[in-house]
Amino acid sequence: MPRDEPVEAVDSGWQFLTKETVRPDELKIWQLSEVLEYEPSLSVFMNVPTGTRLWRESLYDTWMIKTPDSKDEWLDGSCWQP
């Protein structure tokens, strides 16, 4: 899931994606507070720099993080310090 440059003041820049194909009529816009209510483990990552990517294989796996400074290396997100 990437964090891009926000396009509006109320936009965080986050895009929450899935590996599965989604039809355009299935796309939703969520408030960040709604996403964090559903998945509180993301809260530590919300202020990372734009260009950061997060990934985990399943609900039970650790988040992996790739920041603009990590030189294309995925880092263990459980060690992330905001």
C-alpha positions as CSV (number, residue, x, y, z in Angstrom):
1,M,0.0,0.0,0.0
2,P,1.6,3.2,-1.1
3,R,1.6,6.7,0.4
4,D,1.6,9.3,-2.5
5,E,1.6,13.0,-2.4
6,P,-1.9,14.2,-1.2
7,V,-3.9,15.9,-3.8
8,E,-6.2,17.8,-1.4
9,A,-5.9,19.1,2.1
10,V,-8.2,16.3,3.5
11,D,-6.2,13.6,1.6
12,S,-3.5,11.7,3.5
13,G,-2.0,10.3,0.4
14,W,-2.6,6.6,1.4
15,Q,-3.9,4.1,-1.0
16,F,-5.1,0.8,0.5
17,L,-4.9,-1.9,-2.1
18,T,-5.4,-5.7,-2.4
19,K,-3.7,-8.3,-4.5
20,E,-7.1,-9.2,-6.0
21,T,-8.6,-7.5,-9.0
22,V,-11.2,-4.9,-8.1
23,R,-13.8,-3.5,-10.5
24,P,-14.1,0.3,-10.6
25,D,-17.6,0.2,-9.2
26,E,-16.2,-1.7,-6.1
27,L,-13.7,1.1,-5.2
28,K,-14.3,3.1,-2.0
29,I,-13.0,6.2,-0.4
30,W,-12.5,5.9,3.4
31,Q,-11.6,8.4,6.0
32,L,-8.3,7.5,7.6
33,S,-9.9,7.2,11.0
34,E,-12.2,4.5,9.6
35,V,-9.2,2.5,8.2
36,L,-7.4,2.8,11.5
37,E,-10.5,1.6,13.4
38,Y,-10.6,-1.4,11.1
39,E,-6.8,-2.0,11.2
40,P,-5.2,-0.2,14.3
41,S,-1.8,-1.8,13.6
42,L,-1.4,0.8,10.8
43,S,-1.5,3.8,13.2
44,V,2.3,3.8,13.8
45,F,2.9,4.3,10.0
46,M,0.5,7.1,9.2
47,N,3.1,9.9,9.3
48,V,5.8,8.3,7.3
49,P,7.1,10.2,4.3
50,T,5.4,10.2,0.9
51,G,6.8,7.5,-1.3
52,T,6.7,4.9,1.5
53,R,5.2,1.5,0.8
54,L,3.8,-1.0,3.3
55,W,3.1,-4.7,2.7
56,R,2.1,-7.8,4.5
57,E,1.4,-11.2,3.1
58,S,-1.6,-11.9,5.4
59,L,-3.5,-10.6,8.4
60,Y,-1.2,-12.4,10.7
61,D,2.1,-11.3,9.2
62,T,4.3,-8.4,10.3
63,W,4.1,-5.2,8.2
64,M,7.1,-4.7,5.9
65,I,8.1,-1.1,5.1
66,K,10.0,0.5,2.3
67,T,10.8,4.1,2.7
68,P,12.3,6.5,0.1
69,D,15.6,6.2,2.0
70,S,15.7,2.4,2.3
71,K,17.1,1.9,-1.2
72,D,14.5,-0.6,-2.4
73,E,15.0,-2.8,0.7
74,W,12.0,-4.0,2.6
75,L,12.4,-3.5,6.3
76,D,10.7,-5.2,9.2
77,G,7.9,-2.8,10.2
78,S,7.7,-4.2,13.8
79,C,11.0,-2.2,14.5
80,W,9.7,1.0,13.0
81,Q,10.0,4.1,15.1
82,P,7.9,7.1,14.0
